[in-house]
Amino acid sequence: MSRSEPAYLPIADDLRRRINQGEWKPGERLPSRAKLAEEYGAHPFALQRAQELLIAEGLLEGRSGSGTFVRLPTERRRLLRSRHLSLSSGLRFFAEPDQLGPQDTFESHSRSHIPAPPEIAARLGIEEGEPVSCTSYEFLVDRKPAQLADSWEPMNLVRDTSVRMPEFGARKHQGVVQRMALIGIVIDFAVETVRPGRANADQALRLGVSTGDLVTLIERTYFDIDGRAVETADFVIPDAGWEISYELPVERP
């Protein structure tokens, strides 16, 4: 071990090797941290850090009051970002309620006239503190949480219109593009930024995963034909259960 290398990294490497070689089977409980610390001649804190690293990698899982276990493998299903409802290669990546399949559902909660936080204001091109509506979604597949989303829209666009709140009234469940078209706003394109992240305590509780588990974070903003941002949203998708595929249109010569 080099002088600059943290003490827990060689322990994590060796635990990873032992697990991959089958010393502990999937679902099996590891020896206590105290016992492993004694075996490695290390401080228990180094064992804790090593196990936390392997938990973050998805190799181990901690169970409150029970110990640390080799994580059981889970089958990753596909969320497909597509314009076509008929594609059969995977589930729709339901960034909108109108993209849900027949067996999928969602729950939502909306609030209006929320002061725009700095980041949301910047994404929408409005002043910090300007009123926005905020709708939080929990999308379910087979009655299990599959995706979280938070959507923000400037109140100055939808105030006193039939689409003021996304999931209320006769226009509910229609999605941003269709709703905005009803009030004369034509959405031209969207920008999506995808990055990895870790589930915080609230996200983990809502998704049925552990705090710190890997998630895919997607930031999406819709723009109209004048280049004005009309809606921005954040999506959180658990990495262990879902992979994301994009269908991209190709311009024909």
CYANA upper distance limits for C-alpha pairs under 8 A (distance plus 0.5 A):
  1 MET  CA      5 GLU  CA      6.83
  1 MET  CA      7 ALA  CA      8.39
  1 MET  CA     10 PRO  CA      7.86
  5 GLU  CA      9 LEU  CA      7.72
  7 ALA  CA     11 ILE  CA      7.87
  7 ALA  CA     46 ALA  CA      6.84
  8 TYR  CA     12 ALA  CA      6.64
  8 TYR  CA     46 ALA  CA      5.23
  8 TYR  CA     47 LEU  CA      6.92
  8 TYR  CA     49 ARG  CA      6.53
  8 TYR  CA     50 ALA  CA      5.54
  9 LEU  CA     13 ASP  CA      6.65
  9 LEU  CA     50 ALA  CA      6.84
 10 PRO  CA     14 ASP  CA      6.69
 11 ILE  CA     15 LEU  CA      6.60
 11 ILE  CA     40 TYR  CA      8.02
 11 ILE  CA     46 ALA  CA      8.38
 11 ILE  CA     47 LEU  CA      7.63
 11 ILE  CA     50 ALA  CA      6.64
 12 ALA  CA     16 ARG  CA      6.50
 12 ALA  CA     47 LEU  CA      8.49
 12 ALA  CA     50 ALA  CA      5.09
 12 ALA  CA     51 GLN  CA      7.22
 12 ALA  CA     53 LEU  CA      7.67
 12 ALA  CA     54 LEU  CA      7.39
 13 ASP  CA     17 ARG  CA      6.72
 14 ASP  CA     18 ARG  CA      6.66
 15 LEU  CA     19 ILE  CA      6.63
 16 ARG  CA     20 ASN  CA      6.58
 16 ARG  CA     54 LEU  CA      7.97
 16 ARG  CA     59 LEU  CA      8.38
 17 ARG  CA     21 GLN  CA      6.59
 18 ARG  CA     22 GLY  CA      6.91
 18 ARG  CA     23 GLU  CA      5.97
 18 ARG  CA     24 TRP  CA      7.83
 19 ILE  CA     23 GLU  CA      6.07
 19 ILE  CA     24 TRP  CA      6.00
 19 ILE  CA     25 LYS  CA      7.71
 19 ILE  CA     70 VAL  CA      8.15
 24 TRP  CA     28 GLU  CA      6.48
 24 TRP  CA     29 ARG  CA      8.11
 24 TRP  CA     30 LEU  CA      7.60
 24 TRP  CA     70 VAL  CA      7.51
 25 LYS  CA     70 VAL  CA      7.15
 26 PRO  CA     69 PHE  CA      8.18
 26 PRO  CA     70 VAL  CA      5.41
 26 PRO  CA     71 ARG  CA      6.16
 26 PRO  CA     72 LEU  CA      5.46
 26 PRO  CA     73 PRO  CA      7.91
 27 GLY  CA     69 PHE  CA      6.33
 27 GLY  CA     70 VAL  CA      5.62
 27 GLY  CA     71 ARG  CA      6.25
 27 GLY  CA     72 LEU  CA      5.97
 28 GLU  CA     69 PHE  CA      5.97
 28 GLU  CA     70 VAL  CA      6.13
 29 ARG  CA     67 GLY  CA      7.35
 29 ARG  CA     68 THR  CA      6.31
 29 ARG  CA     69 PHE  CA      4.77
 29 ARG  CA     70 VAL  CA      7.04
 30 LEU  CA     67 GLY  CA      7.96
 30 LEU  CA     68 THR  CA      6.30
 30 LEU  CA     69 PHE  CA      6.19
 30 LEU  CA     70 VAL  CA      7.79
 31 PRO  CA     35 LYS  CA      6.79
 31 PRO  CA     36 LEU  CA      6.89
 32 SER  CA     36 LEU  CA      6.75
 32 SER  CA     67 GLY  CA      7.65
 32 SER  CA     68 THR  CA      8.45
 33 ARG  CA     37 ALA  CA      6.32
 33 ARG  CA     44 PRO  CA      6.73
 33 ARG  CA     47 LEU  CA      6.68
 33 ARG  CA     48 GLN  CA      7.56
 34 ALA  CA     38 GLU  CA      6.70
 34 ALA  CA     44 PRO  CA      6.53
 35 LYS  CA     39 GLU  CA      6.72
 36 LEU  CA     40 TYR  CA      6.64
 36 LEU  CA     47 LEU  CA      7.72
 37 ALA  CA     41 GLY  CA      6.26
 37 ALA  CA     42 ALA  CA      5.46
 37 ALA  CA     43 HIS  CA      6.45
 37 ALA  CA     44 PRO  CA      5.79
 37 ALA  CA     46 ALA  CA      8.29
 37 ALA  CA     47 LEU  CA      6.53
 38 GLU  CA     42 ALA  CA      6.96
 42 ALA  CA     46 ALA  CA      6.97
 42 ALA  CA     47 LEU  CA      7.79
 43 HIS  CA     47 LEU  CA      7.39
 44 PRO  CA     48 GLN  CA      6.74
 45 PHE  CA     49 ARG  CA      6.73
 46 ALA  CA     50 ALA  CA      6.65
 47 LEU  CA     51 GLN  CA      6.62
 48 GLN  CA     52 GLU  CA      6.55
 49 ARG  CA     53 LEU  CA      6.72
 50 ALA  CA     54 LEU  CA      7.01
 51 GLN  CA     55 ILE  CA      6.55
 51 GLN  CA     60 LEU  CA      7.78
 52 GLU  CA     56 ALA  CA      6.64
 53 LEU  CA     57 GLU  CA      6.81
 54 LEU  CA     58 GLY  CA      6.77
 54 LEU  CA     59 LEU  CA      5.84
 54 LEU  CA     60 LEU  CA      6.09
 55 ILE  CA     59 LEU  CA      6.21
 55 ILE  CA     60 LEU  CA      4.98
 55 ILE  CA     61 GLU  CA      5.81
 55 ILE  CA     62 GLY  CA      7.79
 55 ILE  CA    213 ASP  CA      8.25
 56 ALA  CA     60 LEU  CA      8.41
 56 ALA  CA    212 GLY  CA      6.89
 56 ALA  CA    213 ASP  CA      6.47
 56 ALA  CA    214 LEU  CA      7.46
 57 GLU  CA    214 LEU  CA      8.37
 58 GLY  CA     71 ARG  CA      7.44
 58 GLY  CA    213 ASP  CA      7.86
 58 GLY  CA    214 LEU  CA      8.38
 58 GLY  CA    240 ALA  CA      8.35
 59 LEU  CA     70 VAL  CA      6.72
 59 LEU  CA     71 ARG  CA      6.05
 60 LEU  CA     68 THR  CA      7.27
 60 LEU  CA     69 PHE  CA      6.09
 60 LEU  CA     70 VAL  CA      5.05
 60 LEU  CA     71 ARG  CA      5.24
 61 GLU  CA     68 THR  CA      6.28
 61 GLU  CA     69 PHE  CA      5.88
 61 GLU  CA     70 VAL  CA      6.85
 61 GLU  CA     71 ARG  CA      5.98
 62 GLY  CA     66 SER  CA      8.33
 62 GLY  CA     67 GLY  CA      6.47
 62 GLY  CA     68 THR  CA      4.94
 62 GLY  CA     69 PHE  CA      6.79
 63 ARG  CA     67 GLY  CA      6.05
 63 ARG  CA     68 THR  CA      6.65
 63 ARG  CA     69 PHE  CA      8.04
 74 THR  CA    240 ALA  CA      7.36
 74 THR  CA    241 GLY  CA      7.20
 75 GLU  CA    240 ALA  CA      8.42
 75 GLU  CA    241 GLY  CA      6.92
 76 ARG  CA    240 ALA  CA      6.84
 76 ARG  CA    241 GLY  CA      4.91
 76 ARG  CA    242 TRP  CA      5.31
 76 ARG  CA    243 GLU  CA      6.77
 77 ARG  CA     90 GLY  CA      8.07
 77 ARG  CA     91 LEU  CA      8.46
 77 ARG  CA    241 GLY  CA      6.54
 77 ARG  CA    242 TRP  CA      5.28
 77 ARG  CA    243 GLU  CA      6.62
 78 ARG  CA     90 GLY  CA      5.64
 78 ARG  CA     91 LEU  CA      6.42
 78 ARG  CA    242 TRP  CA      6.05
 78 ARG  CA    243 GLU  CA      5.42
 78 ARG  CA    244 ILE  CA      6.31
 78 ARG  CA    245 SER  CA      7.49
 79 LEU  CA     90 GLY  CA      6.44
 79 LEU  CA     91 LEU  CA      5.34
 79 LEU  CA     92 ARG  CA      5.77
 79 LEU  CA     93 PHE  CA      4.99
 79 LEU  CA     94 PHE  CA      8.34
 79 LEU  CA    242 TRP  CA      7.07
 79 LEU  CA    243 GLU  CA      6.59
 79 LEU  CA    244 ILE  CA      5.36
 79 LEU  CA    245 SER  CA      6.72
 80 LEU  CA     89 SER  CA      8.34
 80 LEU  CA     90 GLY  CA      6.19
 80 LEU  CA     91 LEU  CA      6.08
 80 LEU  CA     92 ARG  CA      5.05
 80 LEU  CA     93 PHE  CA      5.17
 80 LEU  CA    244 ILE  CA      6.48
 80 LEU  CA    245 SER  CA      5.38
 80 LEU  CA    246 TYR  CA      6.49
 80 LEU  CA    247 GLU  CA      7.89
 81 ARG  CA     92 ARG  CA      6.50
 81 ARG  CA     93 PHE  CA      5.23
 81 ARG  CA     94 PHE  CA      8.03
 81 ARG  CA    244 ILE  CA      7.86
 81 ARG  CA    245 SER  CA      6.51
 81 ARG  CA    246 TYR  CA      5.21
 81 ARG  CA    247 GLU  CA      6.50
 82 SER  CA     92 ARG  CA      7.39
 82 SER  CA     93 PHE  CA      7.90
 82 SER  CA    246 TYR  CA      6.97
 82 SER  CA    247 GLU  CA      5.71
 82 SER  CA    248 LEU  CA      8.28
 83 ARG  CA    247 GLU  CA      8.20
 85 LEU  CA     92 ARG  CA      8.02
 85 LEU  CA     99 GLN  CA      7.99
 91 LEU  CA    101 GLY  CA      8.20
 92 ARG  CA     99 GLN  CA      7.19
 92 ARG  CA    100 LEU  CA      7.41
 92 ARG  CA    101 GLY  CA      7.73
 93 PHE  CA     99 GLN  CA      8.13
 93 PHE  CA    244 ILE  CA      7.86
 94 PHE  CA     98 ASP  CA      8.31
 94 PHE  CA     99 GLN  CA      5.63
 94 PHE  CA    100 LEU  CA      6.27
 94 PHE  CA    139 PHE  CA      8.48
 95 ALA  CA     99 GLN  CA      7.68
 95 ALA  CA    149 ALA  CA      8.36
 95 ALA  CA    235 PHE  CA      8.23
 96 GLU  CA    100 LEU  CA      7.95
 96 GLU  CA    175 GLY  CA      5.85
 96 GLU  CA    176 VAL  CA      7.91
 97 PRO  CA    106 PHE  CA      7.95
 97 PRO  CA    173 HIS  CA      5.89
 97 PRO  CA    174 GLN  CA      7.35
 97 PRO  CA    175 GLY  CA      6.47
 98 ASP  CA    173 HIS  CA      6.16
 98 ASP  CA    174 GLN  CA      5.93
 98 ASP  CA    175 GLY  CA      6.14
100 LEU  CA    104 ASP  CA      6.22
100 LEU  CA    105 THR  CA      7.30
101 GLY  CA    105 THR  CA      8.48
103 GLN  CA    141 VAL  CA      7.55
103 GLN  CA    142 ASP  CA      7.40
104 ASP  CA    139 PHE  CA      8.06
104 ASP  CA    140 LEU  CA      6.34
104 ASP  CA    141 VAL  CA      5.54
104 ASP  CA    142 ASP  CA      7.24
104 ASP  CA    143 ARG  CA      8.11
105 THR  CA    139 PHE  CA      6.56
105 THR  CA    140 LEU  CA      5.83
105 THR  CA    141 VAL  CA      7.41
105 THR  CA    143 ARG  CA      8.28
106 PHE  CA    137 TYR  CA      7.18
106 PHE  CA    138 GLU  CA      5.95
106 PHE  CA    139 PHE  CA      4.77
106 PHE  CA    140 LEU  CA      6.09
107 GLU  CA    137 TYR  CA      6.15
107 GLU  CA    138 GLU  CA      5.72
107 GLU  CA    139 PHE  CA      7.09
108 SER  CA    135 THR  CA      7.13
108 SER  CA    136 SER  CA      5.95
108 SER  CA    137 TYR  CA      4.92
108 SER  CA    138 GLU  CA      6.94
108 SER  CA    167 GLU  CA      7.90
109 HIS  CA    135 THR  CA      6.00
109 HIS  CA    136 SER  CA      5.80
109 HIS  CA    137 TYR  CA      7.25
110 SER  CA    133 SER  CA      7.64
110 SER  CA    134 CYS  CA      6.14
110 SER  CA    135 THR  CA      4.63
110 SER  CA    136 SER  CA      6.90
110 SER  CA    165 MET  CA      7.54
110 SER  CA    166 PRO  CA      8.26
110 SER  CA    167 GLU  CA      8.13
111 ARG  CA    133 SER  CA      6.15
111 ARG  CA    134 CYS  CA      5.78
111 ARG  CA    135 THR  CA      6.84
112 SER  CA    131 PRO  CA      8.13
112 SER  CA    132 VAL  CA      6.82
112 SER  CA    133 SER  CA      4.69
112 SER  CA    134 CYS  CA      6.86
112 SER  CA    155 MET  CA      8.18
112 SER  CA    165 MET  CA      8.17
113 HIS  CA    131 PRO  CA      5.03
113 HIS  CA    132 VAL  CA      5.71
113 HIS  CA    133 SER  CA      6.20
113 HIS  CA    155 MET  CA      7.26
114 ILE  CA    129 GLY  CA      8.42
114 ILE  CA    130 GLU  CA      8.33
114 ILE  CA    131 PRO  CA      5.62
114 ILE  CA    132 VAL  CA      5.65
114 ILE  CA    133 SER  CA      6.52
114 ILE  CA    134 CYS  CA      7.61
115 PRO  CA    128 GLU  CA      7.84
115 PRO  CA    129 GLY  CA      4.69
115 PRO  CA    130 GLU  CA      5.81
115 PRO  CA    131 PRO  CA      5.21
115 PRO  CA    132 VAL  CA      6.77
116 ALA  CA    120 ILE  CA      6.50
116 ALA  CA    121 ALA  CA      5.91
116 ALA  CA    127 GLU  CA      8.27
116 ALA  CA    128 GLU  CA      6.01
116 ALA  CA    129 GLY  CA      5.02
116 ALA  CA    130 GLU  CA      5.88
116 ALA  CA    131 PRO  CA      6.40
116 ALA  CA    132 VAL  CA      6.38
117 PRO  CA    121 ALA  CA      6.48
117 PRO  CA    128 GLU  CA      6.52
117 PRO  CA    129 GLY  CA      6.81
118 PRO  CA    122 ALA  CA      6.67
118 PRO  CA    128 GLU  CA      5.74
118 PRO  CA    129 GLY  CA      8.10
119 GLU  CA    123 ARG  CA      6.82
120 ILE  CA    124 LEU  CA      6.68
120 ILE  CA    152 TRP  CA      8.11
120 ILE  CA    232 THR  CA      8.04
121 ALA  CA    125 GLY  CA      6.38
121 ALA  CA    126 ILE  CA      5.55
121 ALA  CA    127 GLU  CA      6.32
121 ALA  CA    128 GLU  CA      5.72
121 ALA  CA    129 GLY  CA      8.03
121 ALA  CA    130 GLU  CA      8.10
122 ALA  CA    126 ILE  CA      6.90
122 ALA  CA    127 GLU  CA      8.03
122 ALA  CA    128 GLU  CA      8.09
123 ARG  CA    221 THR  CA      7.90
123 ARG  CA    229 ALA  CA      7.89
123 ARG  CA    232 THR  CA      7.43
124 LEU  CA    153 GLU  CA      8.46
124 LEU  CA    154 PRO  CA      8.01
124 LEU  CA    221 THR  CA      8.40
124 LEU  CA    228 ARG  CA      8.37
124 LEU  CA    229 ALA  CA      5.57
124 LEU  CA    230 VAL  CA      7.19
124 LEU  CA    231 GLU  CA      7.36
124 LEU  CA    232 THR  CA      7.28
125 GLY  CA    228 ARG  CA      8.16
125 GLY  CA    229 ALA  CA      7.13
126 ILE  CA    130 GLU  CA      7.36
130 GLU  CA    154 PRO  CA      8.24
131 PRO  CA    154 PRO  CA      6.90
131 PRO  CA    155 MET  CA      6.12
131 PRO  CA    156 ASN  CA      8.20
132 VAL  CA    152 TRP  CA      6.72
132 VAL  CA    153 GLU  CA      5.87
132 VAL  CA    154 PRO  CA      4.89
132 VAL  CA    155 MET  CA      5.28
132 VAL  CA    156 ASN  CA      8.46
133 SER  CA    151 SER  CA      8.47
133 SER  CA    152 TRP  CA      5.99
133 SER  CA    153 GLU  CA      5.81
133 SER  CA    154 PRO  CA      6.98
133 SER  CA    155 MET  CA      6.64
133 SER  CA    165 MET  CA      7.86
134 CYS  CA    150 ASP  CA      7.34
134 CYS  CA    151 SER  CA      6.02
134 CYS  CA    152 TRP  CA      5.10
134 CYS  CA    153 GLU  CA      7.31
135 THR  CA    150 ASP  CA      6.18
135 THR  CA    151 SER  CA      5.68
135 THR  CA    152 TRP  CA      7.16
135 THR  CA    166 PRO  CA      7.95
136 SER  CA    148 LEU  CA      8.08
136 SER  CA    149 ALA  CA      6.24
136 SER  CA    150 ASP  CA      4.92
136 SER  CA    151 SER  CA      6.94
137 TYR  CA    148 LEU  CA      6.16
137 TYR  CA    149 ALA  CA      5.47
137 TYR  CA    150 ASP  CA      6.74
138 GLU  CA    145 PRO  CA      7.18
138 GLU  CA    146 ALA  CA      8.20
138 GLU  CA    147 GLN  CA      6.57
138 GLU  CA    148 LEU  CA      5.29
138 GLU  CA    149 ALA  CA      7.13
138 GLU  CA    206 ARG  CA      8.43
139 PHE  CA    145 PRO  CA      6.42
139 PHE  CA    146 ALA  CA      6.26
139 PHE  CA    147 GLN  CA      5.63
139 PHE  CA    148 LEU  CA      6.73
140 LEU  CA    144 LYS  CA      5.56
140 LEU  CA    145 PRO  CA      5.00
140 LEU  CA    146 ALA  CA      5.85
140 LEU  CA    147 GLN  CA      7.61
141 VAL  CA    145 PRO  CA      6.92
141 VAL  CA    146 ALA  CA      6.53
145 PRO  CA    206 ARG  CA      7.68
145 PRO  CA    207 LEU  CA      5.68
145 PRO  CA    208 GLY  CA      7.54
146 ALA  CA    207 LEU  CA      7.28
146 ALA  CA    237 ILE  CA      6.90
146 ALA  CA    238 PRO  CA      7.54
146 ALA  CA    242 TRP  CA      8.46
147 GLN  CA    207 LEU  CA      7.80
147 GLN  CA    235 PHE  CA      7.37
147 GLN  CA    236 VAL  CA      6.18
147 GLN  CA    237 ILE  CA      5.27
147 GLN  CA    238 PRO  CA      7.72
148 LEU  CA    203 GLN  CA      8.44
148 LEU  CA    207 LEU  CA      8.19
148 LEU  CA    235 PHE  CA      6.02
148 LEU  CA    236 VAL  CA      5.51
148 LEU  CA    237 ILE  CA      7.13
149 ALA  CA    233 ALA  CA      7.25
149 ALA  CA    234 ASP  CA      5.97
149 ALA  CA    235 PHE  CA      4.85
149 ALA  CA    236 VAL  CA      6.85
150 ASP  CA    233 ALA  CA      5.90
150 ASP  CA    234 ASP  CA      5.81
150 ASP  CA    235 PHE  CA      7.21
151 SER  CA    231 GLU  CA      7.54
151 SER  CA    232 THR  CA      6.33
151 SER  CA    233 ALA  CA      4.66
151 SER  CA    234 ASP  CA      7.13
152 TRP  CA    231 GLU  CA      6.25
152 TRP  CA    232 THR  CA      5.95
152 TRP  CA    233 ALA  CA      6.64
153 GLU  CA    157 LEU  CA      8.20
153 GLU  CA    158 VAL  CA      8.37
153 GLU  CA    230 VAL  CA      6.69
153 GLU  CA    231 GLU  CA      5.23
153 GLU  CA    232 THR  CA      7.29
154 PRO  CA    158 VAL  CA      7.61
154 PRO  CA    230 VAL  CA      7.37
154 PRO  CA    231 GLU  CA      7.80
155 MET  CA    159 ARG  CA      5.78
155 MET  CA    164 ARG  CA      8.24
157 LEU  CA    230 VAL  CA      8.15
158 VAL  CA    162 SER  CA      8.41
158 VAL  CA    163 VAL  CA      6.80
158 VAL  CA    164 ARG  CA      5.25
158 VAL  CA    165 MET  CA      8.47
159 ARG  CA    164 ARG  CA      6.09
160 ASP  CA    164 ARG  CA      7.15
161 THR  CA    183 ILE  CA      7.84
162 SER  CA    169 GLY  CA      8.21
162 SER  CA    171 ARG  CA      7.72
162 SER  CA    183 ILE  CA      8.49
163 VAL  CA    169 GLY  CA      8.35
163 VAL  CA    171 ARG  CA      6.76
163 VAL  CA    172 LYS  CA      8.34
163 VAL  CA    179 ARG  CA      6.72
163 VAL  CA    180 MET  CA      8.17
163 VAL  CA    182 LEU  CA      8.44
163 VAL  CA    183 ILE  CA      8.34
165 MET  CA    172 LYS  CA      8.48
166 PRO  CA    171 ARG  CA      7.99
166 PRO  CA    172 LYS  CA      6.15
166 PRO  CA    173 HIS  CA      7.66
166 PRO  CA    174 GLN  CA      8.49
166 PRO  CA    175 GLY  CA      8.08
166 PRO  CA    176 VAL  CA      8.32
166 PRO  CA    179 ARG  CA      8.36
167 GLU  CA    171 ARG  CA      7.95
167 GLU  CA    172 LYS  CA      4.75
167 GLU  CA    173 HIS  CA      6.39
168 PHE  CA    172 LYS  CA      5.68
171 ARG  CA    179 ARG  CA      7.42
174 GLN  CA    178 GLN  CA      6.32
174 GLN  CA    179 ARG  CA      6.61
175 GLY  CA    179 ARG  CA      6.57
176 VAL  CA    180 MET  CA      6.47
176 VAL  CA    231 GLU  CA      8.14
177 VAL  CA    181 ALA  CA      6.74
177 VAL  CA    186 VAL  CA      7.95
177 VAL  CA    187 ILE  CA      6.55
178 GLN  CA    182 LEU  CA      7.08
179 ARG  CA    183 ILE  CA      7.73
180 MET  CA    184 GLY  CA      7.03
180 MET  CA    185 ILE  CA      5.54
180 MET  CA    186 VAL  CA      7.18
180 MET  CA    187 ILE  CA      7.94
181 ALA  CA    185 ILE  CA      5.48
181 ALA  CA    186 VAL  CA      5.95
181 ALA  CA    187 ILE  CA      8.08
185 ILE  CA    224 ASP  CA      7.15
186 VAL  CA    224 ASP  CA      5.89
186 VAL  CA    225 ILE  CA      6.64
187 ILE  CA    222 TYR  CA      7.19
187 ILE  CA    223 PHE  CA      6.12
187 ILE  CA    224 ASP  CA      4.43
187 ILE  CA    225 ILE  CA      6.53
188 ASP  CA    222 TYR  CA      8.25
188 ASP  CA    223 PHE  CA      6.48
188 ASP  CA    224 ASP  CA      5.40
188 ASP  CA    225 ILE  CA      5.48
188 ASP  CA    227 GLY  CA      8.49
189 PHE  CA    222 TYR  CA      6.57
189 PHE  CA    223 PHE  CA      6.07
189 PHE  CA    224 ASP  CA      7.40
189 PHE  CA    225 ILE  CA      8.44
190 ALA  CA    220 ARG  CA      7.21
190 ALA  CA    221 THR  CA      6.00
190 ALA  CA    222 TYR  CA      4.86
190 ALA  CA    223 PHE  CA      6.46
191 VAL  CA    220 ARG  CA      6.07
191 VAL  CA    221 THR  CA      5.88
191 VAL  CA    222 TYR  CA      7.15
192 GLU  CA    218 ILE  CA      7.03
192 GLU  CA    219 GLU  CA      5.97
192 GLU  CA    220 ARG  CA      4.82
192 GLU  CA    221 THR  CA      7.15
193 THR  CA    218 ILE  CA      6.07
193 THR  CA    219 GLU  CA      5.56
193 THR  CA    220 ARG  CA      6.99
194 VAL  CA    216 THR  CA      7.54
194 VAL  CA    217 LEU  CA      6.28
194 VAL  CA    218 ILE  CA      5.08
194 VAL  CA    219 GLU  CA      7.07
195 ARG  CA    216 THR  CA      6.58
195 ARG  CA    217 LEU  CA      5.84
195 ARG  CA    218 ILE  CA      7.06
196 PRO  CA    214 LEU  CA      7.55
196 PRO  CA    215 VAL  CA      6.52
196 PRO  CA    216 THR  CA      5.33
196 PRO  CA    217 LEU  CA      6.35
197 GLY  CA    214 LEU  CA      6.33
197 GLY  CA    215 VAL  CA      5.68
197 GLY  CA    216 THR  CA      6.50
197 GLY  CA    217 LEU  CA      6.78
198 ARG  CA    211 THR  CA      7.95
198 ARG  CA    212 GLY  CA      5.26
198 ARG  CA    213 ASP  CA      5.84
198 ARG  CA    214 LEU  CA      5.24
198 ARG  CA    215 VAL  CA      6.02
199 ALA  CA    203 GLN  CA      6.02
199 ALA  CA    204 ALA  CA      5.95
199 ALA  CA    209 VAL  CA      8.48
199 ALA  CA    210 SER  CA      7.88
199 ALA  CA    211 THR  CA      5.86
199 ALA  CA    212 GLY  CA      5.41
199 ALA  CA    213 ASP  CA      5.90
199 ALA  CA    214 LEU  CA      6.88
199 ALA  CA    215 VAL  CA      6.60
200 ASN  CA    204 ALA  CA      6.45
200 ASN  CA    211 THR  CA      5.90
200 ASN  CA    212 GLY  CA      6.71
201 ALA  CA    205 LEU  CA      6.71
201 ALA  CA    210 SER  CA      8.35
201 ALA  CA    211 THR  CA      5.69
201 ALA  CA    212 GLY  CA      8.43
202 ASP  CA    206 ARG  CA      6.83
203 GLN  CA    207 LEU  CA      6.48
203 GLN  CA    211 THR  CA      8.30
203 GLN  CA    236 VAL  CA      8.47
204 ALA  CA    208 GLY  CA      6.21
204 ALA  CA    209 VAL  CA      5.30
204 ALA  CA    210 SER  CA      5.85
204 ALA  CA    211 THR  CA      5.72
204 ALA  CA    212 GLY  CA      8.36
204 ALA  CA    213 ASP  CA      8.20
205 LEU  CA    209 VAL  CA      7.12
205 LEU  CA    210 SER  CA      8.05
205 LEU  CA    211 THR  CA      8.43
207 LEU  CA    238 PRO  CA      7.83
209 VAL  CA    213 ASP  CA      7.25
209 VAL  CA    238 PRO  CA      8.21
213 ASP  CA    238 PRO  CA      8.16
213 ASP  CA    239 ASP  CA      8.44
214 LEU  CA    238 PRO  CA      6.94
214 LEU  CA    239 ASP  CA      5.97
214 LEU  CA    240 ALA  CA      7.58
215 VAL  CA    236 VAL  CA      6.88
215 VAL  CA    237 ILE  CA      5.90
215 VAL  CA    238 PRO  CA      4.87
215 VAL  CA    239 ASP  CA      5.16
215 VAL  CA    240 ALA  CA      8.23
216 THR  CA    235 PHE  CA      8.41
216 THR  CA    236 VAL  CA      6.31
216 THR  CA    237 ILE  CA      5.59
216 THR  CA    238 PRO  CA      6.81
216 THR  CA    239 ASP  CA      6.43
217 LEU  CA    234 ASP  CA      7.57
217 LEU  CA    235 PHE  CA      6.15
217 LEU  CA    236 VAL  CA      5.42
217 LEU  CA    237 ILE  CA      7.13
218 ILE  CA    234 ASP  CA      6.19
218 ILE  CA    235 PHE  CA      5.48
218 ILE  CA    236 VAL  CA      7.18
219 GLU  CA    232 THR  CA      7.94
219 GLU  CA    233 ALA  CA      6.39
219 GLU  CA    234 ASP  CA      5.19
219 GLU  CA    235 PHE  CA      7.01
220 ARG  CA    232 THR  CA      6.10
220 ARG  CA    233 ALA  CA      5.77
220 ARG  CA    234 ASP  CA      6.92
221 THR  CA    229 ALA  CA      7.15
221 THR  CA    230 VAL  CA      8.07
221 THR  CA    231 GLU  CA      6.18
221 THR  CA    232 THR  CA      4.63
221 THR  CA    233 ALA  CA      6.87
222 TYR  CA    229 ALA  CA      6.24
222 TYR  CA    230 VAL  CA      6.31
222 TYR  CA    231 GLU  CA      5.83
222 TYR  CA    232 THR  CA      6.83
223 PHE  CA    227 GLY  CA      5.85
223 PHE  CA    228 ARG  CA      5.67
223 PHE  CA    229 ALA  CA      4.86
223 PHE  CA    230 VAL  CA      6.23
223 PHE  CA    231 GLU  CA      7.96
224 ASP  CA    228 ARG  CA      5.92
224 ASP  CA    229 ALA  CA      7.10
224 ASP  CA    230 VAL  CA      7.31
237 ILE  CA    242 TRP  CA      7.65
238 PRO  CA    242 TRP  CA      6.83
239 ASP  CA    243 GLU  CA      7.16
